[in-house]
Amino acid sequence: MIIRFVKLSFSDEHIEKFKTFEKSIANEIRLFNGCSYLEILQDVNNPQIFFTHSHWKTEQDLNDYRNSEFFKNTWNTTKQWFNGKPEAWSLNAINYKK
C-alpha cells in the first residue's frame, strides 16, 4: 500500500473555493481504481495550509490517477489558487510486530 500526503498552501481569498471544490470531487477520487482512503486536512494554526492524505493499493494505481484526465483537470483548477509550491510524499507503512 502507498500512503500519499500532498501539502497545499492557498491564499486567504481562495480557501473557501478550495474547500467547496474538494468537497465536490472527493467521492470521485475515493472511487478511483486503487484508492482505499482519502481525507483533506487543514492546519490548526495556519488555515492556508492543507494536506491531502490518501491510500493507494499500488504505486501504479497512484500513477494512473495522477496521469488521468480527471486529475489533470482537478490540478488545473486548484493550482491557480496556490500561494506556494505544493509538496508531495509517497510512503510505505512500516508495521512492527511485538
C-alpha positions as CSV (number, residue, x, y, z in Angstrom):
1,M,0.0,0.0,0.0
2,I,1.2,3.5,-0.8
3,I,0.3,6.4,1.6
4,R,0.3,9.8,-0.1
5,F,0.5,13.2,1.5
6,V,0.3,16.3,-0.5
7,K,0.8,19.7,1.2
8,L,-1.0,22.6,-0.5
9,S,-1.0,26.3,0.5
10,F,-3.7,28.8,-0.6
11,S,-4.2,32.5,-0.5
12,D,-6.8,33.5,2.1
13,E,-9.3,34.6,-0.7
14,H,-9.2,31.0,-2.2
15,I,-9.5,28.9,0.9
16,E,-13.3,28.6,0.7
17,K,-13.2,27.9,-3.1
18,F,-10.7,25.1,-2.4
19,K,-12.9,23.6,0.3
20,T,-16.0,23.7,-1.8
21,F,-14.2,22.3,-4.8
22,E,-12.6,19.4,-2.8
23,K,-15.9,18.5,-1.3
24,S,-17.5,18.3,-4.7
25,I,-14.8,15.9,-6.1
26,A,-13.7,13.9,-3.0
27,N,-16.1,11.0,-3.7
28,E,-14.9,10.7,-7.3
29,I,-11.3,10.4,-6.0
30,R,-12.3,7.8,-3.5
31,L,-13.9,5.7,-6.3
32,F,-10.8,5.9,-8.4
33,N,-9.3,2.4,-9.0
34,G,-6.9,1.6,-6.2
35,C,-7.9,4.4,-3.8
36,S,-9.0,3.0,-0.5
37,Y,-8.9,6.2,1.6
38,L,-8.9,9.9,1.2
39,E,-9.2,12.8,3.7
40,I,-8.4,16.5,3.4
41,L,-6.8,18.1,6.4
42,Q,-6.4,21.8,7.3
43,D,-3.6,23.1,9.6
44,V,-4.9,24.2,13.0
45,N,-2.6,27.2,13.3
46,N,-2.3,28.3,9.6
47,P,-5.6,27.9,7.8
48,Q,-3.9,28.5,4.4
49,I,-2.2,25.1,4.7
50,F,-4.0,21.9,3.7
51,F,-2.9,18.3,3.3
52,T,-4.5,15.5,1.2
53,H,-3.9,12.1,2.8
54,S,-4.8,9.1,0.6
55,H,-4.1,5.4,0.4
56,W,-3.5,3.5,-2.8
57,K,-3.2,-0.2,-3.4
58,T,-0.1,0.2,-5.6
59,E,2.2,2.9,-6.9
60,Q,0.8,2.1,-10.3
61,D,-2.7,2.9,-9.1
62,L,-1.5,6.2,-7.8
63,N,0.3,6.9,-11.1
64,D,-2.7,6.0,-13.1
65,Y,-4.7,8.5,-11.1
66,R,-2.1,11.2,-11.4
67,N,-2.0,10.7,-15.2
68,S,-5.7,10.7,-15.6
69,E,-7.7,13.5,-17.3
70,F,-9.7,13.8,-14.1
71,F,-6.5,14.6,-12.1
72,K,-5.2,17.0,-14.8
73,N,-8.5,18.9,-14.8
74,T,-8.6,19.0,-11.0
75,W,-5.0,20.2,-10.8
76,N,-5.6,22.9,-13.4
77,T,-8.4,24.2,-11.3
78,T,-6.7,24.2,-7.9
79,K,-3.2,25.3,-8.9
80,Q,-4.4,28.8,-9.8
81,W,-5.3,29.3,-6.1
82,F,-1.9,28.2,-4.7
83,N,0.3,30.7,-2.8
84,G,3.2,28.4,-2.6
85,K,4.8,25.4,-4.2
86,P,3.0,22.1,-3.4
87,E,4.9,19.3,-1.8
88,A,4.2,15.6,-2.1
89,W,5.3,12.4,-0.4
90,S,4.6,8.8,-1.3
91,L,5.2,6.5,1.7
92,N,5.2,2.8,2.6
93,A,3.9,1.9,6.0
94,I,6.3,0.2,8.3
95,N,4.5,-2.0,10.8
96,Y,6.5,-3.5,13.6
97,K,5.0,-6.5,15.4
98,K,5.8,-7.2,19.1
